[in-house]
Amino acid sequence: MILGTIKGTVVSTRKCRNLVGFKLLLVEPYYGDQKDTFVAADTIGAGIGELVLVTTDNTTQYALDRSAPIDAYIVGIVDAPPQPGR
């Protein structure tokens, strides 16, 4: 899983039928470089600036309620960032 911040949205006028209903968001990892920004699907209502928990790769399909070509999916909105030393 990856902890990241929502930096923006991806707008798509045409997409695979299985992606309908998913909001696509740009996620910047909380740890690491900005250049590692990636797209994650969302159905829980995350917004720009929020800290989120993202599942990636093969485990993503377990979080979905239907089959879709998604390899990064937002599974939680984090209330507070981790504190150093804890």
Backbone as JSON, one array per atom type, in Angstrom:
{
  "sequence": "MILGTIKGTVVSTRKCRNLVGFKLLLVEPYYGDQKDTFVAADTIGAGIGELVLVTTDNTTQYALDRSAPIDAYIVGIVDAPPQPGR",
  "N": [[0.85, -1.18, 0.0], [0.32, 2.3, -0.51], [0.91, 5.5, 0.82], [-0.42, 8.59, 0.08], [-0.86, 11.9, -1.41], [-3.61, 13.61, -2.8], [-3.36, 15.24, -5.82], [-4.63, 16.18, -8.06], [-7.11, 15.83, -10.71], [-8.03, 13.46, -13.28], [-9.37, 13.89, -16.38], [-11.53, 12.27, -18.54], [-13.0, 11.88, -21.58], [-13.74, 9.7, -23.01], [-13.76, 6.31, -22.16], [-12.96, 2.97, -21.09], [-15.73, 0.83, -20.72], [-15.9, -0.54, -18.26], [-14.69, 1.2, -16.53], [-16.41, 3.22, -15.98], [-17.95, 5.2, -13.56], [-15.85, 5.28, -11.8], [-13.78, 7.66, -10.29], [-10.92, 9.27, -11.49], [-7.84, 9.98, -10.12], [-4.91, 12.02, -9.52], [-2.16, 10.96, -7.74], [0.29, 11.77, -5.42], [3.02, 10.27, -3.98], [3.43, 10.16, -0.43], [5.85, 9.73, 0.73], [8.92, 10.09, -0.86], [9.66, 11.09, -4.28], [8.26, 13.85, -6.23], [8.1, 13.21, -8.9], [7.13, 10.69, -9.04], [4.4, 10.6, -9.3], [1.17, 9.16, -9.78], [-1.77, 7.63, -11.32], [-4.81, 6.91, -9.72], [-7.78, 5.03, -9.14], [-10.97, 5.98, -7.77], [-13.69, 5.61, -5.52], [-14.64, 6.41, -3.14], [-14.77, 9.07, -2.59], [-12.55, 10.85, -2.31], [-10.69, 13.92, -2.22], [-8.92, 16.74, -3.72], [-5.85, 17.47, -2.18], [-6.22, 15.83, 0.0], [-4.99, 13.25, 2.18], [-4.37, 9.95, 1.34], [-4.88, 6.35, 1.34], [-3.58, 3.93, -0.71], [-4.09, 1.01, -2.58], [-2.18, -1.21, -4.56], [-1.18, -2.87, -7.64], [-1.59, -6.43, -7.92], [-3.26, -6.84, -5.68], [-5.2, -4.93, -5.83], [-7.5, -5.72, -7.24], [-8.95, -7.2, -5.38], [-10.15, -5.27, -3.83], [-12.07, -4.11, -5.38], [-15.51, -3.92, -6.44], [-16.34, -4.9, -8.79], [-15.11, -6.25, -11.9], [-12.41, -4.53, -13.33], [-10.06, -2.65, -15.31], [-7.84, -1.76, -13.43], [-5.02, -0.7, -11.62], [-4.3, 0.7, -9.41], [-5.9, 1.79, -6.54], [-7.9, 3.78, -4.48], [-8.33, 3.2, -1.14], [-8.8, 4.29, 1.31], [-9.26, 7.3, 3.27], [-7.04, 9.26, 4.97], [-7.0, 10.48, 8.26], [-5.06, 11.92, 9.73], [-1.64, 12.81, 9.18], [1.19, 10.51, 9.44], [3.11, 10.49, 12.46], [6.48, 11.45, 13.02], [8.82, 9.09, 14.29], [7.04, 7.35, 15.47]],
  "CA": [[0.0, 0.0, 0.0], [1.04, 3.57, -0.62], [0.31, 6.67, 1.42], [-0.19, 9.66, -0.89], [-1.69, 13.1, -1.4], [-4.3, 13.86, -4.06], [-2.85, 16.47, -6.43], [-5.49, 16.63, -9.16], [-8.01, 14.85, -11.32], [-7.83, 13.12, -14.67], [-10.64, 13.96, -17.08], [-11.55, 11.4, -19.71], [-14.3, 11.94, -22.26], [-14.03, 8.33, -23.44], [-13.0, 5.32, -21.41], [-13.47, 1.6, -21.05], [-17.03, 0.73, -20.04], [-15.71, -1.01, -16.89], [-14.17, 2.3, -15.71], [-17.49, 4.16, -15.7], [-18.27, 5.24, -12.13], [-14.63, 5.51, -11.04], [-13.12, 8.94, -10.46], [-9.49, 9.06, -11.64], [-7.13, 11.04, -9.4], [-3.45, 12.02, -9.5], [-1.68, 10.76, -6.38], [1.73, 11.96, -5.2], [3.4, 9.53, -2.77], [3.78, 10.96, 0.75], [7.29, 9.52, 0.87], [9.53, 9.94, -2.18], [9.74, 12.24, -5.18], [7.07, 14.27, -6.95], [8.08, 12.6, -10.22], [6.5, 9.38, -8.92], [2.95, 10.77, -9.31], [0.48, 8.14, -10.56], [-3.23, 7.74, -11.36], [-5.53, 5.89, -8.95], [-9.24, 5.1, -9.22], [-11.58, 6.29, -6.48], [-15.16, 5.59, -5.39], [-15.0, 6.78, -1.77], [-14.95, 10.52, -2.52], [-11.34, 11.6, -1.95], [-10.57, 15.19, -2.92], [-7.6, 17.35, -3.84], [-5.22, 17.86, -0.92], [-6.4, 14.83, 1.05], [-4.04, 12.16, 2.33], [-5.12, 8.72, 1.08], [-4.21, 5.06, 1.34], [-3.8, 3.35, -2.04], [-3.63, -0.35, -2.82], [-1.65, -1.27, -5.92], [-0.83, -4.14, -8.26], [-2.57, -7.53, -7.91], [-4.21, -6.75, -4.56], [-6.24, -3.96, -6.17], [-8.73, -6.4, -7.69], [-9.7, -7.64, -4.19], [-10.87, -4.13, -3.27], [-13.11, -3.68, -6.32], [-16.76, -4.68, -6.4], [-16.54, -5.46, -10.13], [-13.87, -6.35, -12.66], [-12.04, -3.3, -14.04], [-8.61, -2.58, -15.56], [-7.3, -0.78, -12.48], [-3.9, -1.24, -10.84], [-4.14, 1.53, -8.21], [-7.25, 2.09, -6.08], [-7.92, 4.45, -3.18], [-9.12, 2.39, -0.2], [-9.05, 5.01, 2.56], [-8.86, 8.69, 3.45], [-6.32, 9.3, 6.24], [-7.37, 11.64, 9.05], [-3.88, 12.67, 10.16], [-0.39, 12.2, 8.68], [1.96, 9.79, 10.46], [4.03, 11.3, 13.25], [7.84, 10.89, 13.03], [9.23, 8.4, 15.51], [5.98, 6.47, 16.0]],
  "C": [[0.88, 1.23, 0.0], [0.22, 4.65, 0.07], [0.6, 7.83, 0.48], [-1.17, 10.8, -0.73], [-2.32, 13.28, -2.77], [-3.87, 15.23, -4.58], [-3.74, 17.0, -7.55], [-6.36, 15.51, -9.66], [-7.6, 14.58, -12.76], [-9.21, 13.1, -15.32], [-10.55, 13.14, -18.35], [-12.93, 11.44, -20.34], [-14.72, 10.57, -22.78], [-13.16, 7.39, -22.63], [-13.68, 3.97, -21.49], [-14.77, 1.56, -20.24], [-16.89, 0.3, -18.57], [-15.14, 0.08, -15.97], [-15.24, 3.33, -15.37], [-17.85, 4.06, -14.22], [-17.05, 5.43, -11.24], [-14.12, 6.92, -11.34], [-11.62, 8.65, -10.54], [-8.74, 10.26, -11.06], [-5.62, 10.89, -9.51], [-2.99, 11.94, -8.06], [-0.16, 10.94, -6.35], [2.09, 11.23, -3.92], [3.84, 10.47, -1.65], [5.27, 10.88, 1.02], [7.86, 9.36, -0.53], [9.5, 11.23, -2.97], [8.42, 12.56, -5.85], [6.97, 13.56, -8.3], [7.42, 11.22, -10.21], [4.97, 9.45, -8.92], [2.31, 9.73, -10.23], [-1.03, 8.36, -10.49], [-3.83, 6.59, -10.56], [-7.03, 6.11, -9.12], [-9.81, 5.31, -7.82], [-13.09, 6.17, -6.56], [-15.59, 6.05, -4.0], [-15.09, 8.29, -1.56], [-13.76, 11.32, -2.06], [-11.26, 12.87, -2.8], [-9.15, 15.72, -2.92], [-7.11, 17.81, -2.47], [-5.35, 16.83, 0.18], [-5.31, 13.77, 1.01], [-4.82, 10.85, 2.23], [-4.23, 7.49, 1.18], [-4.59, 4.37, 0.04], [-3.28, 1.92, -2.08], [-3.22, -0.44, -4.29], [-1.41, -2.72, -6.36], [-1.94, -5.18, -8.14], [-3.61, -7.42, -6.81], [-5.36, -5.79, -4.85], [-7.55, -4.65, -6.52], [-9.57, -6.91, -6.52], [-10.56, -6.52, -3.6], [-12.05, -3.69, -4.14], [-14.36, -4.54, -6.19], [-17.14, -5.24, -7.76], [-15.21, -5.47, -10.87], [-13.62, -5.06, -13.44], [-10.53, -3.27, -14.23], [-7.94, -1.5, -14.72], [-6.16, -1.42, -11.72], [-3.54, -0.37, -9.65], [-5.53, 2.02, -7.81], [-7.2, 2.68, -4.68], [-8.88, 3.69, -2.26], [-9.4, 3.11, 1.11], [-8.58, 6.45, 2.5], [-8.28, 8.79, 4.86], [-6.65, 10.59, 6.98], [-6.2, 12.52, 9.43], [-2.62, 12.0, 9.62], [0.35, 11.49, 9.8], [2.93, 10.73, 11.18], [5.43, 10.66, 13.23], [8.15, 10.23, 14.37], [8.18, 7.49, 16.11], [5.8, 5.27, 15.16]]
}
